[in-house]
Amino acid sequence: MSDKLNLSSDVVIIGAGLAGLAAAEQLTRSGYDVIIVEGRDRVGGRVKTINVADTEVDAGATWVGPHHTAVRGLASRMGVRLIPQYHSGKSVLSFDGKRQDENESAFASGLANDLSRIALSLETLADAVPVAAPWEHPNVDYLESMSFGEWLATVKAAEETRAFFNVLSLVHWGAPVTDVSLLNVIRYIKCFGSLEVMLKVEGGDQQDRIEGTAQGLIKRFANSLDARILLNAPVEHIITNDNGLTVQTPREEINAQFAIITASPAHRSFINFTPPLPEQYYGLARAWRQGALSKAFVAYEKPFWREDGLSGESVSDNETVFLTFDVSPQDKSTGIIMAFCDARGFDGFNQEERQRRVVEQLVHLYGERAREITDYADFSWGNDTFAAGGPNPAVGPGAWRSFGRYLSEPVGRVHWAGTETAHDTSGTMNGAILSGLRAAEEVTKRLGPVNPR
Ligand SMILES: Cc1cc2nc3c(=O)[nH]c(=O)nc-3n(C[C@H](O)[C@H](O)[C@H](O)COP(=O)(O)OP(=O)(O)OC[C@H]3O[C@@H](n4cnc5c(N)ncnc54)[C@H](O)[C@@H]3O)c2cc1C
Protein backbone atom coordinates (compact mmCIF):
# COMPACT_ATOMS: atom_id res chain seq x y z
CA MET A 1 0.00 0.00 0.00
CA SER A 2 1.19 3.51 -0.84
CA ASP A 3 2.23 5.69 2.14
CA LYS A 4 0.96 8.79 0.38
CA LEU A 5 -1.84 10.94 1.74
CA ASN A 6 -5.06 9.84 0.01
CA LEU A 7 -7.47 12.59 -0.96
CA SER A 8 -10.48 12.82 -3.23
CA SER A 9 -12.45 15.52 -5.00
CA ASP A 10 -14.66 15.96 -8.06
CA VAL A 11 -11.97 17.88 -9.94
CA VAL A 12 -8.22 18.28 -9.50
CA ILE A 13 -6.73 21.46 -10.90
CA ILE A 14 -3.03 21.45 -11.64
CA GLY A 15 -1.50 24.89 -11.15
CA ALA A 16 -2.41 27.74 -8.78
CA GLY A 17 -1.90 30.54 -11.31
CA LEU A 18 -4.80 32.70 -12.41
CA ALA A 19 -6.18 30.04 -14.79
CA GLY A 20 -6.31 27.42 -12.03
CA LEU A 21 -7.80 29.76 -9.44
CA ALA A 22 -10.44 31.05 -11.86
CA ALA A 23 -11.43 27.50 -12.79
CA ALA A 24 -11.61 26.55 -9.11
CA GLU A 25 -13.84 29.50 -8.25
CA GLN A 26 -16.25 28.67 -11.04
CA LEU A 27 -16.44 24.96 -10.13
CA THR A 28 -16.82 25.45 -6.38
CA ARG A 29 -19.55 28.02 -6.98
CA SER A 30 -21.39 25.34 -8.95
CA GLY A 31 -21.12 23.04 -5.94
CA TYR A 32 -18.22 20.76 -6.92
CA ASP A 33 -15.41 19.73 -4.63
CA VAL A 34 -12.04 20.96 -5.95
CA ILE A 35 -8.40 20.43 -5.00
CA ILE A 36 -5.68 22.62 -6.55
CA VAL A 37 -2.17 21.17 -6.68
CA GLU A 38 0.73 23.55 -7.18
CA GLY A 39 4.37 22.55 -7.66
CA ARG A 40 5.75 25.81 -6.31
CA ASP A 41 5.67 26.95 -2.68
CA ARG A 42 3.35 29.83 -3.56
CA VAL A 43 0.27 30.72 -5.58
CA GLY A 44 0.50 33.00 -8.62
CA GLY A 45 2.56 31.11 -11.20
CA ARG A 46 3.94 33.70 -13.59
CA VAL A 47 2.81 36.41 -11.17
CA LYS A 48 5.30 36.98 -8.37
CA THR A 49 6.27 39.71 -5.92
CA ILE A 50 9.84 40.62 -5.01
CA ASN A 51 11.18 43.40 -2.81
CA VAL A 52 13.39 46.38 -3.62
CA ALA A 53 14.05 49.32 -1.27
CA ASP A 54 11.33 47.97 1.07
CA THR A 55 8.82 48.22 -1.76
CA GLU A 56 6.97 45.27 -3.28
CA VAL A 57 7.31 45.07 -7.06
CA ASP A 58 6.07 42.70 -9.78
CA ALA A 59 8.75 40.30 -10.97
CA GLY A 60 6.20 38.76 -13.34
CA ALA A 61 2.97 40.18 -14.76
CA THR A 62 2.39 43.85 -14.01
CA TRP A 63 -0.01 45.63 -16.33
CA VAL A 64 -3.73 45.58 -16.95
CA GLY A 65 -5.16 47.08 -20.13
CA PRO A 66 -8.55 48.82 -20.31
CA HIS A 67 -10.05 45.85 -22.15
CA HIS A 68 -8.77 43.28 -19.58
CA THR A 69 -12.21 43.11 -18.06
CA ALA A 70 -11.74 39.75 -16.30
CA VAL A 71 -8.75 41.07 -14.28
CA ARG A 72 -10.49 44.37 -13.66
CA GLY A 73 -13.58 42.55 -12.42
CA LEU A 74 -11.46 40.35 -10.15
CA ALA A 75 -9.59 43.35 -8.70
CA SER A 76 -12.84 45.13 -8.02
CA ARG A 77 -14.36 42.05 -6.29
CA MET A 78 -11.23 41.67 -4.15
CA GLY A 79 -11.21 45.36 -3.22
CA VAL A 80 -7.87 46.00 -4.95
CA ARG A 81 -7.24 49.28 -6.79
CA LEU A 82 -5.59 49.75 -10.16
CA ILE A 83 -3.13 52.62 -10.44
CA PRO A 84 -2.06 54.31 -13.68
CA GLN A 85 1.37 53.48 -15.08
CA TYR A 86 3.50 56.67 -14.83
CA HIS A 87 3.75 57.99 -18.38
CA SER A 88 4.49 61.75 -18.28
CA GLY A 89 7.45 63.18 -20.13
CA LYS A 90 9.65 62.01 -22.97
CA SER A 91 10.83 58.49 -23.48
CA VAL A 92 14.38 57.62 -24.53
CA LEU A 93 15.48 55.57 -27.51
CA SER A 94 18.91 54.04 -27.93
CA PHE A 95 19.90 52.08 -31.00
CA ASP A 96 23.46 51.18 -31.85
CA GLY A 97 24.62 53.05 -28.75
CA LYS A 98 23.10 56.37 -29.94
CA ARG A 99 20.82 57.82 -27.30
CA GLN A 100 18.06 60.26 -28.16
CA ASP A 101 14.88 61.61 -26.66
CA GLU A 102 11.72 60.36 -28.31
CA ASN A 103 10.83 63.53 -30.19
CA GLU A 104 14.26 64.30 -31.63
CA SER A 105 14.09 64.46 -35.40
CA ALA A 106 16.51 61.66 -36.31
CA PHE A 107 14.04 59.08 -35.06
CA ALA A 108 10.93 60.85 -36.20
CA SER A 109 11.80 60.89 -39.90
CA GLY A 110 13.04 57.75 -41.66
CA LEU A 111 12.54 55.19 -38.95
CA ALA A 112 9.03 56.35 -38.05
CA ASN A 113 7.96 55.89 -41.69
CA ASP A 114 9.51 52.45 -41.92
CA LEU A 115 8.01 51.43 -38.57
CA SER A 116 4.56 52.54 -39.72
CA ARG A 117 4.94 50.63 -42.99
CA ILE A 118 5.86 47.38 -41.20
CA ALA A 119 3.25 47.88 -38.47
CA LEU A 120 0.56 48.38 -41.11
CA SER A 121 1.60 45.20 -42.95
CA LEU A 122 1.48 43.26 -39.67
CA GLU A 123 -1.95 44.64 -38.74
CA THR A 124 -3.27 43.72 -42.19
CA LEU A 125 -1.94 40.18 -41.86
CA ALA A 126 -3.29 39.92 -38.30
CA ASP A 127 -6.79 41.02 -39.35
CA ALA A 128 -7.24 37.89 -41.43
CA VAL A 129 -6.14 35.33 -38.80
CA PRO A 130 -8.81 33.03 -37.38
CA VAL A 131 -7.51 33.12 -33.77
CA ALA A 132 -9.34 29.98 -32.66
CA ALA A 133 -8.00 27.94 -35.59
CA PRO A 134 -5.02 29.72 -37.20
CA TRP A 135 -4.09 26.52 -39.05
CA GLU A 136 -7.20 27.11 -41.17
CA HIS A 137 -5.80 30.39 -42.56
CA PRO A 138 -5.87 30.11 -46.40
CA ASN A 139 -2.19 31.19 -46.48
CA VAL A 140 -1.06 29.00 -43.60
CA ASP A 141 1.76 27.46 -45.66
CA TYR A 142 3.32 30.87 -46.30
CA LEU A 143 2.74 32.19 -42.75
CA GLU A 144 4.22 29.04 -41.21
CA SER A 145 7.17 28.87 -43.58
CA MET A 146 9.21 31.54 -41.85
CA SER A 147 10.16 33.22 -38.60
CA PHE A 148 9.19 36.80 -37.80
CA GLY A 149 12.84 37.72 -38.45
CA GLU A 150 12.81 36.12 -41.91
CA TRP A 151 9.61 37.99 -42.75
CA LEU A 152 11.16 41.31 -41.62
CA ALA A 153 14.03 40.59 -44.02
CA THR A 154 11.59 39.72 -46.83
CA VAL A 155 9.79 43.04 -46.46
CA LYS A 156 13.15 44.86 -46.23
CA ALA A 157 12.57 46.34 -42.77
CA ALA A 158 15.23 48.93 -41.82
CA GLU A 159 17.80 47.76 -39.29
CA GLU A 160 16.32 49.94 -36.53
CA THR A 161 12.79 48.76 -37.35
CA ARG A 162 13.98 45.18 -36.93
CA ALA A 163 15.64 46.15 -33.63
CA PHE A 164 12.38 47.72 -32.48
CA PHE A 165 10.36 44.58 -33.28
CA ASN A 166 13.03 42.49 -31.62
CA VAL A 167 12.19 44.36 -28.40
CA LEU A 168 8.52 43.47 -28.90
CA SER A 169 9.49 39.85 -29.45
CA LEU A 170 11.75 39.70 -26.39
CA VAL A 171 9.15 41.16 -24.07
CA HIS A 172 6.23 39.03 -25.30
CA TRP A 173 7.83 35.70 -26.16
CA GLY A 174 11.11 35.91 -24.26
CA ALA A 175 12.92 35.20 -27.54
CA PRO A 176 14.29 37.18 -30.51
CA VAL A 177 12.46 37.63 -33.83
CA THR A 178 14.44 34.72 -35.27
CA ASP A 179 12.69 32.24 -32.93
CA VAL A 180 8.99 32.93 -33.38
CA SER A 181 6.88 32.17 -36.43
CA LEU A 182 5.17 34.88 -38.43
CA LEU A 183 1.82 33.15 -37.85
CA ASN A 184 2.40 33.14 -34.07
CA VAL A 185 3.16 36.87 -34.11
CA ILE A 186 0.12 37.93 -36.13
CA ARG A 187 -2.23 35.62 -34.20
CA TYR A 188 -0.96 37.13 -30.97
CA ILE A 189 -1.52 40.66 -32.30
CA LYS A 190 -5.12 39.72 -33.16
CA CYS A 191 -5.61 38.18 -29.68
CA PHE A 192 -4.44 41.45 -28.11
CA GLY A 193 -6.69 43.59 -30.32
CA SER A 194 -4.04 45.41 -32.34
CA LEU A 195 -0.36 46.27 -32.43
CA GLU A 196 -1.24 49.74 -31.20
CA VAL A 197 -2.97 48.29 -28.12
CA MET A 198 0.08 46.10 -27.46
CA LEU A 199 2.47 49.07 -27.58
CA LYS A 200 0.50 51.84 -25.87
CA VAL A 201 0.47 52.84 -22.22
CA GLU A 202 -2.65 55.03 -21.99
CA GLY A 203 -5.49 53.14 -23.67
CA GLY A 204 -3.18 50.17 -24.23
CA ASP A 205 -1.86 47.10 -22.48
CA GLN A 206 0.49 49.03 -20.19
CA GLN A 207 -2.19 51.41 -18.89
CA ASP A 208 -2.54 50.33 -15.25
CA ARG A 209 -0.71 48.47 -12.51
CA ILE A 210 -2.22 46.62 -9.59
CA GLU A 211 -1.79 48.42 -6.30
CA GLY A 212 0.12 46.25 -3.84
CA THR A 213 1.33 44.01 -6.75
CA ALA A 214 -0.42 41.46 -8.93
CA GLN A 215 0.54 38.61 -6.62
CA GLY A 216 -1.08 40.51 -3.73
CA LEU A 217 -4.34 40.37 -5.71
CA ILE A 218 -3.88 36.68 -6.44
CA LYS A 219 -3.22 35.85 -2.78
CA ARG A 220 -6.51 37.50 -1.84
CA PHE A 221 -8.23 35.59 -4.62
CA ALA A 222 -6.76 32.27 -3.45
CA ASN A 223 -7.79 32.98 0.16
CA SER A 224 -11.35 33.69 -0.93
CA LEU A 225 -11.77 30.27 -2.58
CA ASP A 226 -13.66 27.36 -1.13
CA ALA A 227 -11.06 24.89 -2.47
CA ARG A 228 -8.09 23.14 -0.92
CA ILE A 229 -4.75 24.34 -2.31
CA LEU A 230 -1.76 22.02 -1.90
CA LEU A 231 1.57 23.82 -2.31
CA ASN A 232 4.97 22.16 -2.94
CA ALA A 233 2.99 19.47 -4.74
CA PRO A 234 4.46 18.93 -8.24
CA VAL A 235 2.25 16.54 -10.16
CA GLU A 236 4.36 13.65 -11.41
CA HIS A 237 1.85 11.16 -12.74
CA ILE A 238 -1.78 11.08 -13.86
CA ILE A 239 -3.40 7.66 -14.21
CA THR A 240 -6.78 7.48 -15.92
CA ASN A 241 -9.18 4.54 -15.83
CA ASP A 242 -12.85 4.01 -16.70
CA ASN A 243 -14.12 5.39 -13.38
CA GLY A 244 -11.92 8.43 -12.88
CA LEU A 245 -8.31 9.46 -12.52
CA THR A 246 -5.55 9.54 -9.92
CA VAL A 247 -3.16 12.46 -9.66
CA GLN A 248 0.13 11.68 -7.92
CA THR A 249 2.55 14.10 -6.31
CA PRO A 250 5.53 13.02 -4.20
CA ARG A 251 3.32 13.18 -1.05
CA GLU A 252 -0.29 12.93 -2.18
CA GLU A 253 -2.54 10.71 -4.25
CA ILE A 254 -5.79 12.38 -5.27
CA ASN A 255 -8.71 10.57 -6.84
CA ALA A 256 -11.08 12.65 -8.93
CA GLN A 257 -13.47 12.54 -11.87
CA PHE A 258 -11.64 15.10 -13.99
CA ALA A 259 -8.38 17.07 -14.08
CA ILE A 260 -7.76 20.53 -15.46
CA ILE A 261 -4.10 21.11 -16.29
CA THR A 262 -3.08 24.78 -16.39
CA ALA A 263 0.68 24.26 -16.71
CA SER A 264 2.02 25.96 -19.84
CA PRO A 265 2.21 23.55 -22.81
CA ALA A 266 5.96 22.93 -22.45
CA HIS A 267 5.52 22.00 -18.77
CA ARG A 268 2.76 19.50 -19.50
CA SER A 269 5.42 17.08 -20.72
CA PHE A 270 6.99 16.90 -17.23
CA ILE A 271 3.93 14.90 -16.17
CA ASN A 272 3.83 11.17 -16.84
CA PHE A 273 0.45 10.01 -18.23
CA THR A 274 -0.99 6.50 -18.06
CA PRO A 275 -2.21 5.75 -20.66
CA PRO A 276 0.17 8.06 -22.56
CA LEU A 277 -1.27 11.11 -24.31
CA PRO A 278 -1.68 10.85 -28.08
CA GLU A 279 1.68 11.60 -29.81
CA GLN A 280 0.63 15.06 -31.03
CA TYR A 281 0.38 16.32 -27.44
CA TYR A 282 4.07 15.61 -26.94
CA GLY A 283 4.78 17.39 -30.22
CA LEU A 284 2.84 20.37 -28.89
CA ALA A 285 4.86 20.43 -25.65
CA ARG A 286 8.14 20.33 -27.67
CA ALA A 287 7.06 23.06 -30.07
CA TRP A 288 5.64 25.47 -27.43
CA ARG A 289 9.11 26.10 -25.98
CA GLN A 290 8.81 28.57 -23.11
CA GLY A 291 10.87 31.73 -23.72
CA ALA A 292 13.06 33.37 -21.05
CA LEU A 293 12.72 36.89 -19.70
CA SER A 294 14.24 38.68 -16.73
CA LYS A 295 13.43 41.84 -14.83
CA ALA A 296 15.75 44.07 -12.81
CA PHE A 297 14.58 46.77 -10.39
CA VAL A 298 16.89 49.66 -9.55
CA ALA A 299 15.94 51.96 -6.69
CA TYR A 300 16.94 55.61 -6.16
CA GLU A 301 16.20 58.17 -3.48
CA LYS A 302 13.64 59.74 -5.80
CA PRO A 303 12.52 59.42 -9.44
CA PHE A 304 15.17 61.93 -10.58
CA TRP A 305 14.53 61.38 -14.32
CA ARG A 306 11.14 63.08 -13.91
CA GLU A 307 12.99 66.33 -13.08
CA ASP A 308 14.62 66.06 -16.52
CA GLY A 309 11.22 65.74 -18.20
CA LEU A 310 11.67 62.00 -18.78
CA SER A 311 9.03 59.33 -18.27
CA GLY A 312 11.44 56.53 -17.35
CA GLU A 313 10.32 54.67 -20.48
CA SER A 314 13.05 53.61 -22.87
CA VAL A 315 13.58 51.22 -25.77
CA SER A 316 17.10 50.00 -26.61
CA ASP A 317 18.91 47.37 -28.60
CA ASN A 318 21.35 46.96 -25.70
CA GLU A 319 22.32 43.32 -25.17
CA THR A 320 21.09 43.39 -21.55
CA VAL A 321 18.43 46.07 -20.92
CA PHE A 322 15.97 46.51 -23.79
CA LEU A 323 13.01 48.24 -22.14
CA THR A 324 12.51 50.34 -18.99
CA PHE A 325 9.54 51.77 -17.10
CA ASP A 326 9.09 53.92 -14.01
CA VAL A 327 7.37 51.79 -11.34
CA SER A 328 7.98 54.15 -8.41
CA PRO A 329 5.36 54.07 -5.67
CA GLN A 330 2.66 56.70 -6.03
CA ASP A 331 3.86 58.62 -2.95
CA LYS A 332 7.33 58.96 -4.63
CA SER A 333 8.95 57.79 -1.38
CA THR A 334 11.55 56.17 -3.63
CA GLY A 335 12.28 56.09 -7.35
CA ILE A 336 12.24 52.69 -9.06
CA ILE A 337 13.14 51.82 -12.63
CA MET A 338 11.99 48.42 -13.86
CA ALA A 339 14.31 47.10 -16.58
CA PHE A 340 13.33 44.22 -18.87
CA CYS A 341 16.47 42.22 -19.53
CA ASP A 342 17.28 39.89 -22.41
CA ALA A 343 17.99 36.49 -20.80
CA ARG A 344 20.89 35.97 -23.23
CA GLY A 345 22.79 39.00 -21.91
CA PHE A 346 21.77 38.54 -18.29
CA ASP A 347 20.84 35.11 -16.94
CA GLY A 348 24.28 33.54 -17.21
CA PHE A 349 26.04 36.18 -15.09
CA ASN A 350 26.42 36.46 -11.32
CA GLN A 351 24.42 39.09 -9.43
CA GLU A 352 27.32 41.60 -9.31
CA GLU A 353 27.79 41.49 -13.09
CA ARG A 354 24.02 41.58 -13.77
CA GLN A 355 23.71 44.69 -11.62
CA ARG A 356 26.75 46.32 -13.26
CA ARG A 357 25.31 45.76 -16.75
CA VAL A 358 21.90 47.14 -15.81
CA VAL A 359 23.25 50.22 -14.02
CA GLU A 360 25.66 51.02 -16.90
CA GLN A 361 22.76 51.02 -19.35
CA LEU A 362 20.66 53.21 -17.02
CA VAL A 363 23.57 55.67 -16.83
CA HIS A 364 23.64 55.68 -20.65
CA LEU A 365 19.90 56.36 -20.76
CA TYR A 366 19.39 58.70 -17.78
CA GLY A 367 22.80 60.19 -17.01
CA GLU A 368 25.34 59.91 -14.17
CA ARG A 369 22.68 60.24 -11.44
CA ALA A 370 21.59 56.72 -12.38
CA ARG A 371 24.78 55.47 -10.73
CA GLU A 372 23.58 56.54 -7.26
CA ILE A 373 21.41 53.55 -6.56
CA THR A 374 19.93 52.76 -3.15
CA ASP A 375 18.93 49.15 -3.85
CA TYR A 376 18.81 46.53 -6.58
CA ALA A 377 16.83 43.30 -7.13
CA ASP A 378 16.21 41.05 -10.10
CA PHE A 379 14.45 37.87 -11.14
CA SER A 380 15.19 35.54 -14.07
CA TRP A 381 12.17 33.46 -15.13
CA GLY A 382 14.38 31.29 -17.31
CA ASN A 383 16.39 30.27 -14.22
CA ASP A 384 13.41 29.57 -11.97
CA THR A 385 13.70 26.29 -10.11
CA PHE A 386 10.20 25.06 -11.04
CA ALA A 387 8.27 25.52 -14.31
CA ALA A 388 11.05 27.77 -15.62
CA GLY A 389 10.47 30.12 -18.52
CA GLY A 390 8.35 33.08 -19.36
CA PRO A 391 6.39 35.05 -20.23
CA ASN A 392 5.00 33.12 -23.20
CA PRO A 393 6.03 30.32 -25.51
CA ALA A 394 8.33 31.12 -28.43
CA VAL A 395 6.32 29.17 -31.00
CA GLY A 396 8.48 28.57 -34.08
CA PRO A 397 7.60 28.06 -37.77
CA GLY A 398 5.31 25.11 -38.53
CA ALA A 399 4.21 24.57 -34.93
CA TRP A 400 0.71 26.06 -35.12
CA ARG A 401 -0.10 24.12 -38.29
CA SER A 402 1.11 20.80 -36.83
CA PHE A 403 0.03 21.01 -33.21
CA GLY A 404 -2.12 24.11 -32.54
CA ARG A 405 -5.40 22.16 -32.49
CA TYR A 406 -4.19 20.09 -29.50
CA LEU A 407 -3.71 23.09 -27.18
CA SER A 408 -7.11 22.79 -25.53
CA GLU A 409 -8.73 19.62 -26.93
CA PRO A 410 -9.44 17.37 -23.89
CA VAL A 411 -7.89 13.90 -23.71
CA GLY A 412 -10.30 11.58 -21.92
CA ARG A 413 -10.81 13.01 -18.44
CA VAL A 414 -8.00 15.56 -18.78
CA HIS A 415 -8.92 19.13 -19.77
CA TRP A 416 -6.50 21.97 -20.51
CA ALA A 417 -6.43 25.62 -19.46
CA GLY A 418 -3.74 28.29 -19.11
CA THR A 419 -3.33 31.61 -20.90
CA GLU A 420 -1.86 29.88 -23.98
CA THR A 421 -5.22 28.19 -24.59
CA ALA A 422 -7.20 31.46 -24.61
CA HIS A 423 -8.37 33.07 -27.84
CA ASP A 424 -8.98 36.51 -26.37
CA THR A 425 -5.97 38.25 -24.71
CA SER A 426 -3.95 35.02 -24.84
CA GLY A 427 -0.58 35.57 -23.15
CA THR A 428 -1.95 37.81 -20.39
CA MET A 429 -3.44 37.45 -16.91
CA ASN A 430 -6.80 38.21 -18.50
CA GLY A 431 -6.42 35.35 -20.98
CA ALA A 432 -5.47 33.06 -18.08
CA ILE A 433 -8.74 33.82 -16.25
CA LEU A 434 -10.81 33.36 -19.41
CA SER A 435 -9.12 30.00 -20.11
CA GLY A 436 -9.87 28.79 -16.57
CA LEU A 437 -13.53 29.72 -16.93
CA ARG A 438 -13.75 27.93 -20.29
CA ALA A 439 -12.20 24.72 -18.89
CA ALA A 440 -14.49 24.86 -15.82
CA GLU A 441 -17.49 25.09 -18.13
CA GLU A 442 -16.31 22.06 -20.15
CA VAL A 443 -15.94 19.98 -16.98
CA THR A 444 -19.24 21.21 -15.52
CA LYS A 445 -21.07 19.96 -18.61
CA ARG A 446 -19.56 16.51 -18.11
CA LEU A 447 -20.08 16.32 -14.34
CA GLY A 448 -23.76 17.21 -14.51
CA PRO A 449 -25.74 19.38 -12.10
CA VAL A 450 -25.17 19.60 -8.34
CA ASN A 451 -26.52 22.11 -5.86
CA PRO A 452 -24.76 25.45 -6.39
CA ARG A 453 -23.15 26.92 -3.25
C1 LIG B 1 8.16 38.65 -16.77
C2 LIG B 1 6.69 38.54 -17.14
C3 LIG B 1 5.96 39.68 -17.38
C4 LIG B 1 4.60 39.59 -17.69
N1 LIG B 1 3.88 40.75 -17.83
C5 LIG B 1 2.53 40.68 -17.96
C6 LIG B 1 1.74 41.86 -17.85
O1 LIG B 1 2.26 42.95 -17.63
N2 LIG B 1 0.39 41.74 -17.97
C7 LIG B 1 -0.23 40.53 -18.16
O2 LIG B 1 -1.46 40.47 -18.23
N3 LIG B 1 0.51 39.39 -18.25
C8 LIG B 1 1.86 39.44 -18.15
N4 LIG B 1 2.61 38.29 -18.14
C9 LIG B 1 1.94 37.01 -18.48
C10 LIG B 1 1.11 36.49 -17.30
O3 LIG B 1 1.91 36.41 -16.16
C11 LIG B 1 0.60 35.09 -17.66
O4 LIG B 1 -0.10 35.13 -18.89
C12 LIG B 1 -0.38 34.53 -16.63
O5 LIG B 1 0.01 34.81 -15.31
C13 LIG B 1 -0.47 33.02 -16.85
O6 LIG B 1 -1.34 32.43 -15.91
P1 LIG B 1 -1.65 30.87 -16.03
O7 LIG B 1 -2.46 30.53 -14.86
O8 LIG B 1 -2.15 30.57 -17.39
O9 LIG B 1 -0.22 30.16 -15.98
P2 LIG B 1 0.85 30.14 -14.73
O10 LIG B 1 0.78 31.43 -14.01
O11 LIG B 1 2.15 29.75 -15.34
O12 LIG B 1 0.29 29.01 -13.81
C14 LIG B 1 0.53 27.64 -14.06
C15 LIG B 1 0.91 27.01 -12.74
O13 LIG B 1 1.09 25.60 -12.94
C16 LIG B 1 2.12 25.18 -12.07
N5 LIG B 1 2.62 23.90 -12.54
C17 LIG B 1 3.29 23.62 -13.69
N6 LIG B 1 3.56 22.29 -13.77
C18 LIG B 1 3.05 21.74 -12.65
C19 LIG B 1 3.03 20.41 -12.14
N7 LIG B 1 3.57 19.38 -12.82
N8 LIG B 1 2.46 20.19 -10.94
C20 LIG B 1 1.90 21.20 -10.21
N9 LIG B 1 1.90 22.48 -10.66
C21 LIG B 1 2.46 22.74 -11.86
C22 LIG B 1 3.14 26.31 -12.17
O14 LIG B 1 4.03 26.31 -11.07
C23 LIG B 1 2.23 27.54 -12.19
O15 LIG B 1 2.03 28.04 -10.89
C24 LIG B 1 3.97 38.33 -17.80
C25 LIG B 1 4.70 37.18 -17.54
C26 LIG B 1 6.05 37.27 -17.20
C27 LIG B 1 6.82 36.03 -16.87
The ligand as an SDF file (V2000), in Angstrom:
LIG
                    3D

 53 58  0  0  0  0  0  0  0  0999 V2000
    8.1560   38.6450  -16.7750 C   0  0  0  0  0  0  0  0  0  0  0  0
    6.6900   38.5350  -17.1370 C   0  0  0  0  0  0  0  0  0  0  0  0
    5.9590   39.6760  -17.3820 C   0  0  0  0  0  0  0  0  0  0  0  0
    4.6010   39.5860  -17.6920 C   0  0  0  0  0  0  0  0  0  0  0  0
    3.8780   40.7460  -17.8350 N   0  0  0  0  0  0  0  0  0  0  0  0
    2.5300   40.6800  -17.9630 C   0  0  0  0  0  0  0  0  0  0  0  0
    1.7370   41.8630  -17.8520 C   0  0  0  0  0  0  0  0  0  0  0  0
    2.2580   42.9550  -17.6290 O   0  0  0  0  0  0  0  0  0  0  0  0
    0.3860   41.7410  -17.9670 N   0  0  0  0  0  0  0  0  0  0  0  0
   -0.2310   40.5250  -18.1640 C   0  0  0  0  0  0  0  0  0  0  0  0
   -1.4640   40.4700  -18.2270 O   0  0  0  0  0  0  0  0  0  0  0  0
    0.5110   39.3880  -18.2520 N   0  0  0  0  0  0  0  0  0  0  0  0
    1.8600   39.4360  -18.1460 C   0  0  0  0  0  0  0  0  0  0  0  0
    2.6140   38.2890  -18.1370 N   0  0  0  0  0  0  0  0  0  0  0  0
    1.9360   37.0150  -18.4770 C   0  0  0  0  0  0  0  0  0  0  0  0
    1.1110   36.4860  -17.3040 C   0  0  0  0  0  0  0  0  0  0  0  0
    1.9120   36.4060  -16.1590 O   0  0  0  0  0  0  0  0  0  0  0  0
    0.5960   35.0890  -17.6560 C   0  0  0  0  0  0  0  0  0  0  0  0
   -0.0950   35.1330  -18.8870 O   0  0  0  0  0  0  0  0  0  0  0  0
   -0.3800   34.5270  -16.6290 C   0  0  0  0  0  0  0  0  0  0  0  0
    0.0120   34.8100  -15.3130 O   0  0  0  0  0  0  0  0  0  0  0  0
   -0.4680   33.0160  -16.8530 C   0  0  0  0  0  0  0  0  0  0  0  0
   -1.3360   32.4280  -15.9150 O   0  0  0  0  0  0  0  0  0  0  0  0
   -1.6460   30.8720  -16.0290 P   0  0  0  0  0  0  0  0  0  0  0  0
   -2.4650   30.5280  -14.8630 O   0  0  0  0  0  0  0  0  0  0  0  0
   -2.1450   30.5680  -17.3920 O   0  0  0  0  0  0  0  0  0  0  0  0
   -0.2210   30.1580  -15.9750 O   0  0  0  0  0  0  0  0  0  0  0  0
    0.8510   30.1450  -14.7330 P   0  0  0  0  0  0  0  0  0  0  0  0
    0.7820   31.4300  -14.0070 O   0  0  0  0  0  0  0  0  0  0  0  0
    2.1470   29.7510  -15.3390 O   0  0  0  0  0  0  0  0  0  0  0  0
    0.2850   29.0070  -13.8150 O   0  0  0  0  0  0  0  0  0  0  0  0
    0.5260   27.6390  -14.0630 C   0  0  0  0  0  0  0  0  0  0  0  0
    0.9140   27.0140  -12.7440 C   0  0  0  0  0  0  0  0  0  0  0  0
    1.0940   25.6020  -12.9390 O   0  0  0  0  0  0  0  0  0  0  0  0
    2.1220   25.1850  -12.0690 C   0  0  0  0  0  0  0  0  0  0  0  0
    2.6230   23.9000  -12.5440 N   0  0  0  0  0  0  0  0  0  0  0  0
    3.2860   23.6170  -13.6920 C   0  0  0  0  0  0  0  0  0  0  0  0
    3.5620   22.2950  -13.7740 N   0  0  0  0  0  0  0  0  0  0  0  0
    3.0520   21.7390  -12.6540 C   0  0  0  0  0  0  0  0  0  0  0  0
    3.0290   20.4060  -12.1400 C   0  0  0  0  0  0  0  0  0  0  0  0
    3.5660   19.3790  -12.8150 N   0  0  0  0  0  0  0  0  0  0  0  0
    2.4560   20.1940  -10.9380 N   0  0  0  0  0  0  0  0  0  0  0  0
    1.9020   21.1990  -10.2140 C   0  0  0  0  0  0  0  0  0  0  0  0
    1.9030   22.4810  -10.6570 N   0  0  0  0  0  0  0  0  0  0  0  0
    2.4590   22.7450  -11.8600 C   0  0  0  0  0  0  0  0  0  0  0  0
    3.1430   26.3130  -12.1690 C   0  0  0  0  0  0  0  0  0  0  0  0
    4.0330   26.3100  -11.0720 O   0  0  0  0  0  0  0  0  0  0  0  0
    2.2310   27.5370  -12.1880 C   0  0  0  0  0  0  0  0  0  0  0  0
    2.0250   28.0450  -10.8920 O   0  0  0  0  0  0  0  0  0  0  0  0
    3.9670   38.3260  -17.8030 C   0  0  0  0  0  0  0  0  0  0  0  0
    4.7010   37.1760  -17.5410 C   0  0  0  0  0  0  0  0  0  0  0  0
    6.0520   37.2700  -17.1960 C   0  0  0  0  0  0  0  0  0  0  0  0
    6.8150   36.0250  -16.8720 C   0  0  0  0  0  0  0  0  0  0  0  0
  1  2  1  0
  2  3  1  0
  2 52  2  0
  3  4  2  0
  4  5  1  0
  4 50  1  0
  5  6  2  0
  6  7  1  0
  6 13  1  0
  7  8  2  0
  7  9  1  0
  9 10  1  0
 10 11  2  0
 10 12  1  0
 12 13  2  0
 13 14  1  0
 14 15  1  0
 14 50  1  0
 15 16  1  0
 16 17  1  0
 16 18  1  0
 18 19  1  0
 18 20  1  0
 20 21  1  0
 20 22  1  0
 22 23  1  0
 23 24  1  0
 24 25  2  0
 24 26  1  0
 24 27  1  0
 27 28  1  0
 28 29  2  0
 28 30  1  0
 28 31  1  0
 31 32  1  0
 32 33  1  0
 33 34  1  0
 33 48  1  0
 34 35  1  0
 35 36  1  0
 35 46  1  0
 36 37  1  0
 36 45  1  0
 37 38  2  0
 38 39  1  0
 39 40  1  0
 39 45  2  0
 40 41  1  0
 40 42  2  0
 42 43  1  0
 43 44  2  0
 44 45  1  0
 46 47  1  0
 46 48  1  0
 48 49  1  0
 50 51  2  0
 51 52  1  0
 52 53  1  0
M  END
$$$$
